[in-house]
């Protein structure tokens, strides 16, 4: 059996605060890990809401159901961390660093597991190594942070080494049990998983607890019920595979294009959400529209596109405008406007 990366060994079990401070000083730890609560920096080198997105939060429901810290749907049963998702495989291949969220010492690592984007049907292939390639960092006051699904061969730290907050640990990959490129980030205190968005939250109290993130990150990491992961124009039909590999929309329609297509991939959509995607020509006339019926289930991700073939008279020159709208109970809950000039 392959050895799990997860560990619950405490750094300062039984130590007094003074001993913890002395230990931290000896290892060069900074103040971000001193005191009762750890203060976390962003564990990935990206811009939340633009070059990365939170796909899943920690599951706050101890039952077989699932809910995030806001009592929302952005999680699944038993999920023990925060998933920072990259928008495509292309962005992952370009290289995105995983960073130490706080200063500490590397406790355990695993490298050499293949990158593969395993589906749920391939769980046996990654049994006992669901985290894939990863790092566990220990911090004073019995805190730990864990970083999963890193790229094979990318780790740049070893067990026993001290690390500073913001120091690279490796790169985002596709190792372990993952269907898309992301960093799975777990925080533990005294061996127990905690939600960095709601530490100490009261059971069943939506939005309670305190965030462990550095105050400068609070706005960037503000909770979103829904988000748009990818959107753009293309010159032909679009598939989910093309969006995932980054090829969708790589070539924008020109004045001679056979078609003008617009696409959107959204995450966190809810039961009852209704979507509409439309394109207007430079004269303001709707030339293509896709109205999706209300969703019957929650959707971790959903792709929608619409378009029109080139008319016999050719394309009107000017600016084409596309609008994506999600409505719920008669109000707009998500919207994106896009433009294309021919």
C-alpha positions in Angstrom: 0.0 0.0 0.0 1.3 3.4 -0.9 1.9 5.7 2.0 -0.7 8.5 2.4 0.7 12.0 2.3 -1.7 13.2 5.0 -0.3 13.4 8.5 -1.8 14.5 11.8 1.4 14.7 13.8 1.4 17.9 15.9 4.4 20.2 15.8 4.2 21.5 19.4 2.2 18.9 21.3 2.5 19.7 24.9 4.7 22.7 24.4 4.2 26.0 26.1 3.8 29.2 24.1 7.3 30.3 25.0 8.8 27.1 23.8 6.7 27.4 20.6 8.0 31.0 20.1 11.6 29.8 20.6 11.1 27.0 18.2 9.6 29.3 15.6 12.4 31.8 16.0 15.1 29.1 15.6 13.5 28.0 12.3 13.1 31.5 11.0 9.3 31.5 11.1 7.6 34.8 10.6 4.7 36.2 12.7 2.1 34.9 10.3 2.1 31.6 12.2 2.5 32.9 15.7 -0.4 33.2 18.2 -3.6 31.1 18.3 -4.8 31.6 14.8 -2.6 31.2 11.7 -2.7 34.0 9.0 -2.8 32.6 5.5 -1.5 34.0 2.3 -2.7 32.9 -1.2 -1.3 29.3 -1.8 -1.2 29.7 -5.5 0.4 32.3 -7.9 -2.8 33.6 -9.6 -5.3 36.3 -9.4 -8.6 35.0 -8.0 -11.6 35.8 -10.2 -9.4 36.3 -13.3 -6.6 33.7 -13.6 -8.0 31.2 -11.1 -11.3 30.5 -9.4 -12.5 28.8 -6.3 -14.4 25.7 -7.6 -15.1 24.1 -4.2 -15.0 25.1 -0.6 -14.7 22.8 2.5 -17.8 20.8 3.3 -19.3 22.1 6.5 -22.1 19.5 6.8 -21.1 16.5 8.9 -23.9 14.4 7.4 -24.1 12.7 4.0 -25.3 16.0 2.6 -23.0 18.9 1.7 -22.9 22.6 2.2 -20.2 25.3 2.2 -19.6 27.8 5.0 -22.3 30.0 3.6 -24.8 27.1 3.5 -24.4 27.2 -0.3 -23.8 24.5 -2.9 -20.1 25.2 -3.7 -18.8 21.9 -2.2 -19.5 18.2 -2.1 -19.8 15.6 0.6 -16.6 15.0 2.5 -14.6 17.7 0.7 -11.8 18.7 3.1 -10.3 21.7 1.5 -10.5 24.6 -0.9 -10.0 24.0 -4.7 -8.3 26.8 -6.6 -9.1 26.0 -10.2 -7.2 27.2 -13.3 -9.4 28.1 -16.2 -7.9 25.6 -18.7 -5.2 23.0 -19.3 -3.4 25.6 -21.3 -2.9 27.8 -18.3 -1.7 24.8 -16.3 0.8 23.9 -19.0 2.1 27.4 -19.0 3.1 26.9 -15.3 1.4 28.2 -12.2 3.4 28.0 -8.9 2.1 26.6 -5.7 3.2 28.8 -2.8 3.6 28.3 1.0 0.6 29.9 2.5 2.4 30.6 5.7 5.9 30.2 7.0 6.8 26.8 8.5 8.7 23.6 8.0 8.1 20.9 5.3 6.8 17.8 7.1 6.2 15.5 4.2 6.2 15.4 0.4 5.3 13.1 -2.5 6.5 13.5 -6.0 6.6 11.2 -9.1 2.9 10.4 -9.4 1.7 10.8 -13.0 -0.3 13.8 -14.3 -3.5 12.4 -15.7 -6.8 14.1 -15.0 -8.4 11.0 -13.6 -12.2 10.6 -13.7 -14.4 9.1 -11.0 -14.2 5.8 -12.8 -10.4 5.7 -12.2 -10.5 5.9 -8.4 -8.7 2.6 -8.1 -5.7 3.9 -10.0 -5.1 6.6 -7.4 -6.2 4.7 -4.2 -4.2 5.9 -1.2 -2.6 8.7 -3.4 -5.7 10.8 -4.1 -3.8 13.9 -3.2 -1.3 13.1 -5.9 2.0 14.9 -5.7 1.9 17.2 -2.7 3.4 18.9 0.3 2.5 19.1 4.0 3.9 22.1 5.9 3.8 22.2 9.7 3.5 25.5 11.6 3.7 26.5 15.2 0.6 26.2 17.4 -0.3 22.8 15.9 -1.3 24.1 12.4 -0.7 22.3 9.1 -1.3 23.2 5.5 -1.5 20.6 2.7 -1.1 21.2 -1.0 -2.3 18.5 -3.5 -2.4 17.6 -7.2 0.9 19.2 -8.0 2.8 18.5 -11.3 5.0 15.5 -11.4 8.6 16.4 -10.9 7.8 20.0 -10.0 8.4 19.9 -6.2 11.3 22.2 -5.1 11.3 21.5 -1.3 12.2 18.5 0.8 11.1 17.3 4.3 12.7 19.1 7.1 13.4 22.3 5.1 12.1 25.6 6.5 9.9 27.6 4.1 8.8 31.3 4.1 5.2 32.5 3.4 5.0 32.9 -0.4 7.9 30.6 -1.2 7.3 28.3 -4.2 6.8 24.7 -3.4 6.2 23.4 -6.9 3.6 23.8 -9.7 -0.1 23.1 -10.2 -0.6 19.8 -12.0 -3.0 16.9 -12.6 -1.8 14.2 -10.3 -4.0 12.2 -8.0 -7.8 12.2 -8.2 -8.6 15.3 -10.2 -10.6 15.9 -13.4 -9.2 19.5 -14.1 -6.1 21.5 -13.1 -6.4 22.9 -9.6 -4.7 23.2 -6.3 -6.5 21.4 -3.4 -5.5 23.3 -0.3 -6.3 21.9 3.2 -5.8 23.5 6.6 -5.6 21.5 9.8 -5.4 22.5 13.5 -4.5 19.9 16.1 -5.1 17.3 13.4 -8.6 18.4 12.5 -9.6 19.9 9.2 -10.7 23.6 9.5 -12.2 25.9 6.9 -9.9 28.9 6.2 -13.0 30.9 5.4 -14.8 30.2 8.6 -12.5 29.0 11.5 -14.5 28.3 14.6 -17.9 28.4 12.8 -20.8 27.3 14.9 -22.6 24.2 13.6 -25.3 25.1 11.2 -24.7 28.8 11.5 -24.3 30.2 7.9 -21.5 32.7 7.5 -20.2 32.4 11.1 -16.6 31.9 12.1 -13.6 34.0 11.2 -11.4 33.9 8.0 -7.8 32.9 8.4 -6.8 34.7 5.3 -4.6 37.8 5.4 -6.9 40.8 5.5 -5.5 42.0 2.2 -7.0 38.9 0.5 -10.5 39.2 1.9 -11.9 41.2 -1.1 -10.2 39.0 -3.7 -11.5 35.8 -1.9 -15.1 37.1 -1.3 -17.6 34.3 -1.6 -19.4 34.0 -4.9 -22.4 31.8 -5.4 -21.7 31.5 -9.2 -18.8 32.5 -11.4 -17.9 32.5 -15.1 -14.8 30.4 -15.7 -14.4 30.9 -19.5 -16.1 33.1 -22.1 -15.4 34.4 -25.5 -16.0 34.5 -29.3 -15.1 31.7 -31.7 -15.4 31.1 -35.4 -17.2 27.7 -35.1 -19.0 25.3 -32.8 -17.4 24.9 -29.4 -17.0 21.8 -27.2 -16.3 21.4 -23.5 -13.0 19.7 -24.5 -11.9 22.8 -26.5 -12.7 25.1 -23.6 -10.8 22.9 -21.2 -7.7 22.6 -23.4 -7.7 26.3 -24.1 -8.2 26.2 -27.8 -11.8 27.6 -27.8 -11.7 31.2 -28.8 -8.0 31.2 -29.6 -8.7 32.5 -33.1 -11.3 35.3 -33.1 -13.8 35.6 -36.0 -12.7 37.8 -38.8 -14.7 39.6 -41.5 -14.4 36.5 -43.6 -15.3 34.0 -40.8 -17.7 31.2 -41.7 -19.5 31.8 -38.4 -19.6 34.0 -35.3 -20.0 32.0 -32.1 -20.0 33.1 -28.5 -19.5 30.6 -25.6 -19.6 30.6 -21.8 -18.6 28.1 -19.1 -20.0 28.9 -15.7 -19.5 27.2 -12.3 -21.7 27.0 -9.3 -25.1 27.2 -11.1 -28.1 26.2 -9.0 -31.3 24.3 -9.4 -33.8 26.7 -10.9 -31.3 29.0 -12.7 -32.3 30.0 -16.2 -29.6 31.1 -18.7 -29.7 33.2 -21.8 -26.9 33.9 -24.3 -27.4 36.2 -27.3 -25.5 38.0 -30.0 -26.5 41.3 -31.5 -25.1 42.7 -34.8 -23.7 46.3 -35.1 -27.3 47.5 -35.9 -28.6 46.1 -32.6 -30.4 43.1 -34.1 -30.3 39.7 -32.3 -28.7 37.3 -34.8 -28.3 34.3 -32.5 -29.8 33.3 -29.2 -29.7 30.3 -26.8 -32.2 30.2 -24.0 -31.5 27.3 -21.6 -34.4 25.9 -19.6 -34.3 26.1 -15.8 -31.7 23.8 -14.4 -33.2 20.7 -12.7 -30.1 20.1 -10.5 -27.1 22.0 -9.2 -24.2 22.2 -11.7 -20.5 22.2 -10.8 -19.9 23.5 -14.3 -22.1 24.2 -17.4 -21.3 25.2 -20.9 -23.5 27.2 -23.3 -22.9 28.6 -26.8 -24.8 30.1 -29.6 -23.9 31.5 -33.1 -24.8 32.1 -36.7 -23.3 31.2 -40.0 -22.1 34.0 -42.3 -25.0 35.4 -44.3 -24.9 35.5 -48.1 -24.3 39.2 -48.0 -21.4 38.9 -45.6 -21.0 40.3 -42.1 -21.9 43.8 -41.2 -18.8 45.8 -40.3 -18.7 47.1 -36.7 -19.1 45.9 -33.2 -21.0 42.7 -32.3 -22.2 42.5 -28.7 -22.9 39.3 -26.8 -24.6 39.1 -23.4 -24.8 36.1 -21.0 -27.4 36.3 -18.2 -28.4 33.9 -15.4 -31.7 34.7 -13.9 -33.3 33.3 -10.7 -36.7 34.1 -9.4 -37.0 37.0 -11.8 -33.7 38.7 -10.9 -30.3 38.6 -12.6 -27.7 36.8 -10.5 -24.9 36.6 -13.0 -24.1 38.5 -16.2 -21.3 39.0 -18.7 -21.1 41.4 -21.7 -18.6 40.8 -24.5 -17.8 42.6 -27.7 -16.2 41.7 -31.1 -15.3 44.3 -33.7 -15.1 43.3 -37.4 
